[in-house]
Amino acid sequence: MSRPSIAQTDEQIGFHWLSENGRPVGLAELVRTDPEPDRLLPTHLAALDDALIDAAGRFGRLLGGGEPATTETQRLDLRELHRVLDRLCLEYSAALAVVGSEAELRAGLIVGTAQLFAIRARMALGVSGPTPLAGTLTDPGVGVVSGHGRLVVVDEREPWRGARWVVESETGARFPLTLSMLRYDSSGVNREAALDEHREALRRVAAAADEPGADPFIAAGSVEWLLYDWLMAHRESGSSGAIELRGNRLDDAGLIVTAAAALVRCRTRVDPALPDVPTRRR
């Protein structure tokens, strides 16, 4: 009996699924009709993990900022990379919803790493979404900045506009702050409280991003920033792109998968062809 299979070559960035008769198809469509859908989800994650290992080897210096994308081939490859990773993350989330399952811990690690790669690729191309409070923060320059760190919500009435961490100084100036800095470089910080506050902000913004009145471009940037800030604070090490979830929290894995899907749905409203399964191999 023929089974669905994965199409992937050495030259191809990422992969896509083929139905039993060889037709390119998305994972969600497969699990609706397959007699063993639970086998397809872990296979998708394993293939995505392999694709990330390949991407790290091929594009690691570009994604890490060690080398700028200066050639047309490099830019096209990075564009293909972030689009393919977005599609594969969205496919996984949609398939989970079809089968009525929740994200496992491994899914959070792999989807999180995939989204970190995708966001870094967009940053390298200069096409990442607008960050919350863009243009309103003061450049700290060189030296130590003193003040009070807090998570600032852009607009409580429109949560899809996002939130971000800032340092508020005694003079009233606001400087950029990251969750990583709060976790590892700041003194006198209640780190667990900061993580909880960030979790809640990411949940709220991701849920609001799908609201009919949300601007998809701004909402995508808002989810992207909060997710990126979370992922950067949960890497295995400062030089690694792999995500680590301390305490093996399943709710954090689910949050990553949910936020990644919300981000890609926003991007799809701007770029409707984004989730399309390729009709032929690249």
Contacts in CASP RR format, 6 or more apart in sequence:
PFRMAT RR
TARGET T0000
AUTHOR 0000-0000-0000
METHOD contacts of the structure
MODEL  1
MSRPSIAQTDEQIGFHWLSENGRPVGLAELVRTDPEPDRLLPTHLAALDD
ALIDAAGRFGRLLGGGEPATTETQRLDLRELHRVLDRLCLEYSAALAVVG
SEAELRAGLIVGTAQLFAIRARMALGVSGPTPLAGTLTDPGVGVVSGHGR
LVVVDEREPWRGARWVVESETGARFPLTLSMLRYDSSGVNREAALDEHRE
ALRRVAAAADEPGADPFIAAGSVEWLLYDWLMAHRESGSSGAIELRGNRL
DDAGLIVTAAAALVRCRTRVDPALPDVPTRRR
2 20 0 8 1.000
2 21 0 8 1.000
3 20 0 8 1.000
4 17 0 8 1.000
4 18 0 8 1.000
4 19 0 8 1.000
4 20 0 8 1.000
4 25 0 8 1.000
4 30 0 8 1.000
4 34 0 8 1.000
4 40 0 8 1.000
5 17 0 8 1.000
5 18 0 8 1.000
5 22 0 8 1.000
6 15 0 8 1.000
6 16 0 8 1.000
6 17 0 8 1.000
6 18 0 8 1.000
6 43 0 8 1.000
6 47 0 8 1.000
7 15 0 8 1.000
7 16 0 8 1.000
7 17 0 8 1.000
7 18 0 8 1.000
7 24 0 8 1.000
7 281 0 8 1.000
8 14 0 8 1.000
8 15 0 8 1.000
8 47 0 8 1.000
8 50 0 8 1.000
8 51 0 8 1.000
9 281 0 8 1.000
11 282 0 8 1.000
12 281 0 8 1.000
12 282 0 8 1.000
13 51 0 8 1.000
13 55 0 8 1.000
13 77 0 8 1.000
13 80 0 8 1.000
13 81 0 8 1.000
13 84 0 8 1.000
13 282 0 8 1.000
14 47 0 8 1.000
14 48 0 8 1.000
14 51 0 8 1.000
14 54 0 8 1.000
14 55 0 8 1.000
14 84 0 8 1.000
14 85 0 8 1.000
14 88 0 8 1.000
15 47 0 8 1.000
15 48 0 8 1.000
15 51 0 8 1.000
15 88 0 8 1.000
16 24 0 8 1.000
16 25 0 8 1.000
16 26 0 8 1.000
16 277 0 8 1.000
16 278 0 8 1.000
17 24 0 8 1.000
17 25 0 8 1.000
17 26 0 8 1.000
17 27 0 8 1.000
17 30 0 8 1.000
17 44 0 8 1.000
17 277 0 8 1.000
18 24 0 8 1.000
18 25 0 8 1.000
19 25 0 8 1.000
19 30 0 8 1.000
24 277 0 8 1.000
24 278 0 8 1.000
24 279 0 8 1.000
24 280 0 8 1.000
25 277 0 8 1.000
26 91 0 8 1.000
26 277 0 8 1.000
27 40 0 8 1.000
27 41 0 8 1.000
27 44 0 8 1.000
27 91 0 8 1.000
27 92 0 8 1.000
27 94 0 8 1.000
27 95 0 8 1.000
28 91 0 8 1.000
28 94 0 8 1.000
28 95 0 8 1.000
28 97 0 8 1.000
28 98 0 8 1.000
30 37 0 8 1.000
30 40 0 8 1.000
30 95 0 8 1.000
31 37 0 8 1.000
31 40 0 8 1.000
31 41 0 8 1.000
31 95 0 8 1.000
31 98 0 8 1.000
31 99 0 8 1.000
32 98 0 8 1.000
34 40 0 8 1.000
37 95 0 8 1.000
37 98 0 8 1.000
37 99 0 8 1.000
38 99 0 8 1.000
38 101 0 8 1.000
40 95 0 8 1.000
41 92 0 8 1.000
41 95 0 8 1.000
41 96 0 8 1.000
41 99 0 8 1.000
41 101 0 8 1.000
42 106 0 8 1.000
44 88 0 8 1.000
44 91 0 8 1.000
44 92 0 8 1.000
44 95 0 8 1.000
45 92 0 8 1.000
45 106 0 8 1.000
45 107 0 8 1.000
45 110 0 8 1.000
48 88 0 8 1.000
48 89 0 8 1.000
48 92 0 8 1.000
48 110 0 8 1.000
48 111 0 8 1.000
48 114 0 8 1.000
49 110 0 8 1.000
51 84 0 8 1.000
51 85 0 8 1.000
51 88 0 8 1.000
52 110 0 8 1.000
52 113 0 8 1.000
52 114 0 8 1.000
52 117 0 8 1.000
55 63 0 8 1.000
55 81 0 8 1.000
55 85 0 8 1.000
55 117 0 8 1.000
56 63 0 8 1.000
56 117 0 8 1.000
56 241 0 8 1.000
58 77 0 8 1.000
59 77 0 8 1.000
59 78 0 8 1.000
59 81 0 8 1.000
59 117 0 8 1.000
59 121 0 8 1.000
61 67 0 8 1.000
62 68 0 8 1.000
62 69 0 8 1.000
62 74 0 8 1.000
62 78 0 8 1.000
62 121 0 8 1.000
62 124 0 8 1.000
63 117 0 8 1.000
63 120 0 8 1.000
63 121 0 8 1.000
63 124 0 8 1.000
64 120 0 8 1.000
64 124 0 8 1.000
65 120 0 8 1.000
65 124 0 8 1.000
68 124 0 8 1.000
69 75 0 8 1.000
69 78 0 8 1.000
69 124 0 8 1.000
69 125 0 8 1.000
75 125 0 8 1.000
78 121 0 8 1.000
78 124 0 8 1.000
78 125 0 8 1.000
79 121 0 8 1.000
79 125 0 8 1.000
80 282 0 8 1.000
81 117 0 8 1.000
81 118 0 8 1.000
81 121 0 8 1.000
82 117 0 8 1.000
82 118 0 8 1.000
82 119 0 8 1.000
82 121 0 8 1.000
82 122 0 8 1.000
82 125 0 8 1.000
83 274 0 8 1.000
85 114 0 8 1.000
85 115 0 8 1.000
85 117 0 8 1.000
85 118 0 8 1.000
85 121 0 8 1.000
86 118 0 8 1.000
86 263 0 8 1.000
86 264 0 8 1.000
86 267 0 8 1.000
86 274 0 8 1.000
86 275 0 8 1.000
87 264 0 8 1.000
87 274 0 8 1.000
87 275 0 8 1.000
87 276 0 8 1.000
87 277 0 8 1.000
88 114 0 8 1.000
89 111 0 8 1.000
89 114 0 8 1.000
89 115 0 8 1.000
89 118 0 8 1.000
89 257 0 8 1.000
89 260 0 8 1.000
89 261 0 8 1.000
89 264 0 8 1.000
90 260 0 8 1.000
90 261 0 8 1.000
90 264 0 8 1.000
90 265 0 8 1.000
90 268 0 8 1.000
90 275 0 8 1.000
91 275 0 8 1.000
92 107 0 8 1.000
92 111 0 8 1.000
92 257 0 8 1.000
93 111 0 8 1.000
93 257 0 8 1.000
93 258 0 8 1.000
93 260 0 8 1.000
93 261 0 8 1.000
94 261 0 8 1.000
96 102 0 8 1.000
96 103 0 8 1.000
96 107 0 8 1.000
96 257 0 8 1.000
102 250 0 8 1.000
102 254 0 8 1.000
103 111 0 8 1.000
103 250 0 8 1.000
103 253 0 8 1.000
103 254 0 8 1.000
103 256 0 8 1.000
103 257 0 8 1.000
103 258 0 8 1.000
104 250 0 8 1.000
104 253 0 8 1.000
105 245 0 8 1.000
105 248 0 8 1.000
105 249 0 8 1.000
105 250 0 8 1.000
105 253 0 8 1.000
106 253 0 8 1.000
107 253 0 8 1.000
107 254 0 8 1.000
107 257 0 8 1.000
108 243 0 8 1.000
108 245 0 8 1.000
108 252 0 8 1.000
108 253 0 8 1.000
108 254 0 8 1.000
108 256 0 8 1.000
108 257 0 8 1.000
109 242 0 8 1.000
109 243 0 8 1.000
109 244 0 8 1.000
109 245 0 8 1.000
109 253 0 8 1.000
111 256 0 8 1.000
111 257 0 8 1.000
111 260 0 8 1.000
112 231 0 8 1.000
112 243 0 8 1.000
112 256 0 8 1.000
112 260 0 8 1.000
113 231 0 8 1.000
113 241 0 8 1.000
113 242 0 8 1.000
113 243 0 8 1.000
114 260 0 8 1.000
115 227 0 8 1.000
115 228 0 8 1.000
115 231 0 8 1.000
115 256 0 8 1.000
115 260 0 8 1.000
115 263 0 8 1.000
116 228 0 8 1.000
116 231 0 8 1.000
116 232 0 8 1.000
116 235 0 8 1.000
116 241 0 8 1.000
116 243 0 8 1.000
117 241 0 8 1.000
119 128 0 8 1.000
119 224 0 8 1.000
119 227 0 8 1.000
119 228 0 8 1.000
119 231 0 8 1.000
122 128 0 8 1.000
122 129 0 8 1.000
122 224 0 8 1.000
128 221 0 8 1.000
128 224 0 8 1.000
129 217 0 8 1.000
129 220 0 8 1.000
129 221 0 8 1.000
129 224 0 8 1.000
129 225 0 8 1.000
130 217 0 8 1.000
130 218 0 8 1.000
130 221 0 8 1.000
131 164 0 8 1.000
131 221 0 8 1.000
131 225 0 8 1.000
132 152 0 8 1.000
132 154 0 8 1.000
132 161 0 8 1.000
132 162 0 8 1.000
132 163 0 8 1.000
132 164 0 8 1.000
132 221 0 8 1.000
132 222 0 8 1.000
132 225 0 8 1.000
132 226 0 8 1.000
133 152 0 8 1.000
133 154 0 8 1.000
133 164 0 8 1.000
133 166 0 8 1.000
133 174 0 8 1.000
136 174 0 8 1.000
137 166 0 8 1.000
137 174 0 8 1.000
137 175 0 8 1.000
137 176 0 8 1.000
138 173 0 8 1.000
138 174 0 8 1.000
138 175 0 8 1.000
139 175 0 8 1.000
140 167 0 8 1.000
140 175 0 8 1.000
140 176 0 8 1.000
145 167 0 8 1.000
145 169 0 8 1.000
145 175 0 8 1.000
146 169 0 8 1.000
146 170 0 8 1.000
147 167 0 8 1.000
147 168 0 8 1.000
147 169 0 8 1.000
147 170 0 8 1.000
148 167 0 8 1.000
148 168 0 8 1.000
149 165 0 8 1.000
149 166 0 8 1.000
149 167 0 8 1.000
149 168 0 8 1.000
149 177 0 8 1.000
149 182 0 8 1.000
149 186 0 8 1.000
150 165 0 8 1.000
150 166 0 8 1.000
150 168 0 8 1.000
151 163 0 8 1.000
151 164 0 8 1.000
151 165 0 8 1.000
151 194 0 8 1.000
151 197 0 8 1.000
151 198 0 8 1.000
151 201 0 8 1.000
152 163 0 8 1.000
152 164 0 8 1.000
152 165 0 8 1.000
152 166 0 8 1.000
152 174 0 8 1.000
153 159 0 8 1.000
153 162 0 8 1.000
153 163 0 8 1.000
153 201 0 8 1.000
154 161 0 8 1.000
154 162 0 8 1.000
154 163 0 8 1.000
154 222 0 8 1.000
155 161 0 8 1.000
155 162 0 8 1.000
158 208 0 8 1.000
158 214 0 8 1.000
159 204 0 8 1.000
159 205 0 8 1.000
159 207 0 8 1.000
159 208 0 8 1.000
160 205 0 8 1.000
160 208 0 8 1.000
160 209 0 8 1.000
160 211 0 8 1.000
160 213 0 8 1.000
160 214 0 8 1.000
160 215 0 8 1.000
160 218 0 8 1.000
160 219 0 8 1.000
160 222 0 8 1.000
161 218 0 8 1.000
161 219 0 8 1.000
161 222 0 8 1.000
162 201 0 8 1.000
162 205 0 8 1.000
162 222 0 8 1.000
162 223 0 8 1.000
162 225 0 8 1.000
162 226 0 8 1.000
163 201 0 8 1.000
163 205 0 8 1.000
163 222 0 8 1.000
163 226 0 8 1.000
164 176 0 8 1.000
164 177 0 8 1.000
164 225 0 8 1.000
164 226 0 8 1.000
164 229 0 8 1.000
165 176 0 8 1.000
165 177 0 8 1.000
165 178 0 8 1.000
165 179 0 8 1.000
165 181 0 8 1.000
165 182 0 8 1.000
165 198 0 8 1.000
165 229 0 8 1.000
166 174 0 8 1.000
166 175 0 8 1.000
166 176 0 8 1.000
166 177 0 8 1.000
167 174 0 8 1.000
167 175 0 8 1.000
167 176 0 8 1.000
167 177 0 8 1.000
168 174 0 8 1.000
169 175 0 8 1.000
178 229 0 8 1.000
178 232 0 8 1.000
178 233 0 8 1.000
179 194 0 8 1.000
179 195 0 8 1.000
179 198 0 8 1.000
179 229 0 8 1.000
179 230 0 8 1.000
179 232 0 8 1.000
179 233 0 8 1.000
180 229 0 8 1.000
180 232 0 8 1.000
180 233 0 8 1.000
182 189 0 8 1.000
182 191 0 8 1.000
182 194 0 8 1.000
182 233 0 8 1.000
183 189 0 8 1.000
183 191 0 8 1.000
183 194 0 8 1.000
183 195 0 8 1.000
183 233 0 8 1.000
184 233 0 8 1.000
198 226 0 8 1.000
198 229 0 8 1.000
198 230 0 8 1.000
199 230 0 8 1.000
199 252 0 8 1.000
199 255 0 8 1.000
201 226 0 8 1.000
202 223 0 8 1.000
202 226 0 8 1.000
202 227 0 8 1.000
202 230 0 8 1.000
202 255 0 8 1.000
202 259 0 8 1.000
203 255 0 8 1.000
203 258 0 8 1.000
203 259 0 8 1.000
205 219 0 8 1.000
205 222 0 8 1.000
205 223 0 8 1.000
205 226 0 8 1.000
206 223 0 8 1.000
206 258 0 8 1.000
206 259 0 8 1.000
206 262 0 8 1.000
206 263 0 8 1.000
207 262 0 8 1.000
208 214 0 8 1.000
208 219 0 8 1.000
209 216 0 8 1.000
209 219 0 8 1.000
209 220 0 8 1.000
209 222 0 8 1.000
209 223 0 8 1.000
209 262 0 8 1.000
209 263 0 8 1.000
209 265 0 8 1.000
209 266 0 8 1.000
210 262 0 8 1.000
210 265 0 8 1.000
210 266 0 8 1.000
214 266 0 8 1.000
216 266 0 8 1.000
216 267 0 8 1.000
216 269 0 8 1.000
216 270 0 8 1.000
217 266 0 8 1.000
217 270 0 8 1.000
219 266 0 8 1.000
220 263 0 8 1.000
220 266 0 8 1.000
220 267 0 8 1.000
220 270 0 8 1.000
221 263 0 8 1.000
221 266 0 8 1.000
223 259 0 8 1.000
223 262 0 8 1.000
223 263 0 8 1.000
223 266 0 8 1.000
224 263 0 8 1.000
226 259 0 8 1.000
227 256 0 8 1.000
227 259 0 8 1.000
227 260 0 8 1.000
227 263 0 8 1.000
230 256 0 8 1.000
230 259 0 8 1.000
231 243 0 8 1.000
231 256 0 8 1.000
234 243 0 8 1.000
234 244 0 8 1.000
234 245 0 8 1.000
234 246 0 8 1.000
234 252 0 8 1.000
235 241 0 8 1.000
235 242 0 8 1.000
235 243 0 8 1.000
235 244 0 8 1.000
236 242 0 8 1.000
236 243 0 8 1.000
236 244 0 8 1.000
243 256 0 8 1.000
245 252 0 8 1.000
245 253 0 8 1.000
264 274 0 8 1.000
264 275 0 8 1.000
267 274 0 8 1.000
268 274 0 8 1.000
268 275 0 8 1.000
END
